[in-house]
Amino acid sequence: MSENYPRLLEDREVLVARGGEQRQARLRGWLDGYDGPRPLYRIELFLGGDRYTATAMDMFESLVRLRRQLEPGGWMVAVQGARRDTYPSGMARDMGGGMQTYIMRPGHKSSMDDLVDTLADAAVEQIGTVEEQQAWHAEWWAAAASRRD
């Protein structure tokens, strides 16, 4: 069974942006295999002559770790999982490997209609830093919790 890994899940050009500058970069997403029952996902970004890579137990977390490497240089990856207003549910992470994420709309509960592919293209004006995304998620979650009370 180990001969099936690593398994290439994504291999394409994506837009990366820094300030007003935009460039194309090669993005690759892998399922490297399993550490016991837990999957290991890897993401790679080839930007100019540089290669960035990050590994985690789901693709969304791999993307977060990759973004943390890019952000000090001002770069952001224009994919759905890097939007300020997206975040995966626990089930999307556990059962789907973080390959899909939800668009979180203020005042609305997320539904299947809000699911987008984590590594699909996003508009540059929609993307944000990891901290901006986490803050949006925290605000959305707190508002959702107050509606349940």
C-alpha positions in Angstrom: 0.0 0.0 0.0 2.9 2.4 0.6 3.7 2.4 -3.1 0.6 4.7 -3.6 2.4 7.6 -1.7 3.2 10.3 -2.1 0.1 11.1 -4.1 0.0 14.4 -6.0 -3.3 16.1 -5.4 -2.7 19.5 -7.0 -0.1 20.8 -9.5 -0.7 24.1 -11.2 0.2 27.8 -11.5 -1.3 30.2 -8.9 -1.1 34.0 -8.4 1.0 35.4 -5.6 0.9 39.0 -4.6 3.0 41.5 -2.7 1.8 45.1 -2.6 1.0 45.9 -6.2 3.3 43.2 -7.6 1.8 40.0 -8.8 3.6 36.9 -10.1 2.8 33.3 -11.1 4.2 30.5 -8.9 3.9 26.7 -9.2 1.8 25.2 -6.4 1.8 21.5 -5.6 -0.2 19.7 -2.9 0.6 16.1 -1.8 -0.8 13.4 0.4 2.5 12.0 1.6 1.0 9.0 3.4 -0.1 8.2 6.9 1.6 8.3 10.3 -0.5 5.6 11.9 -4.1 6.6 11.3 -3.2 10.3 10.7 -2.6 11.6 7.1 0.3 13.8 6.3 -0.3 16.5 3.7 2.5 18.6 2.1 2.3 21.8 0.1 5.0 23.3 -2.0 5.3 26.7 -3.7 8.0 27.5 -6.3 8.4 31.3 -6.5 11.2 32.4 -8.7 14.2 30.4 -7.6 12.8 29.8 -4.1 11.0 26.7 -2.9 8.7 26.9 0.1 7.3 23.7 1.7 5.1 22.9 4.7 3.6 19.7 6.1 0.7 19.1 8.4 -2.2 16.7 9.1 -4.5 18.5 6.7 -4.1 20.6 3.6 -5.5 23.8 5.2 -3.0 23.7 8.0 -0.2 23.0 5.5 -1.4 26.1 3.6 -1.4 28.1 6.9 2.2 27.0 7.6 3.3 27.9 4.0 1.6 31.3 4.3 3.5 32.0 7.6 6.8 31.4 5.6 5.7 33.8 2.8 4.2 36.6 4.9 7.4 38.1 6.3 8.5 38.8 2.7 5.1 40.4 2.0 3.8 37.6 -0.3 0.3 36.2 -0.2 -1.1 33.2 -2.2 -4.3 33.9 -4.1 -6.2 30.7 -3.2 -9.6 30.2 -1.5 -8.0 28.9 1.7 -6.1 32.2 2.1 -9.2 34.4 1.9 -9.9 36.4 5.1 -13.5 35.0 5.2 -12.8 31.3 4.8 -12.1 28.6 7.3 -12.7 24.8 7.4 -14.9 23.1 9.8 -13.6 20.3 12.0 -15.3 17.8 9.9 -13.9 19.2 6.7 -10.4 18.9 8.3 -10.9 15.4 9.8 -12.9 13.7 7.1 -11.8 15.7 4.0 -8.2 16.5 4.8 -8.8 20.2 4.8 -9.2 20.1 1.0 -12.3 22.3 1.3 -13.1 25.3 3.4 -16.2 27.3 4.1 -16.9 30.9 3.2 -18.1 32.5 6.5 -20.8 35.1 5.8 -21.5 37.5 8.7 -24.9 36.7 10.3 -25.3 33.4 8.4 -24.6 29.8 9.3 -22.3 28.0 6.8 -23.9 25.4 4.5 -22.7 23.1 1.8 -23.3 26.0 -0.7 -20.5 27.8 1.1 -17.9 25.1 0.5 -15.0 26.0 -1.8 -11.8 24.1 -2.7 -9.0 25.2 -0.4 -6.4 25.5 -3.2 -8.7 27.0 -5.9 -8.0 30.4 -7.2 -9.2 33.5 -5.3 -9.3 37.2 -6.2 -6.3 39.1 -4.7 -8.6 41.6 -3.0 -10.1 38.7 -1.0 -6.9 37.3 0.5 -5.4 38.3 3.8 -2.8 37.3 6.3 -3.2 34.3 8.6 -3.9 36.6 11.5 -6.7 38.5 9.6 -8.2 35.1 8.7 -8.1 33.9 12.3 -9.6 37.2 13.6 -12.5 36.9 11.0 -13.1 33.3 12.1 -13.1 34.2 15.8 -15.6 37.1 15.2 -17.8 34.9 13.0 -17.7 32.1 15.6 -18.5 34.5 18.5 -21.5 36.0 16.5 -22.7 32.5 15.7 -22.4 31.5 19.4 -24.4 34.6 20.5 -27.2 33.7 18.1 -27.4 30.2 19.7 -27.8 31.7 23.2 
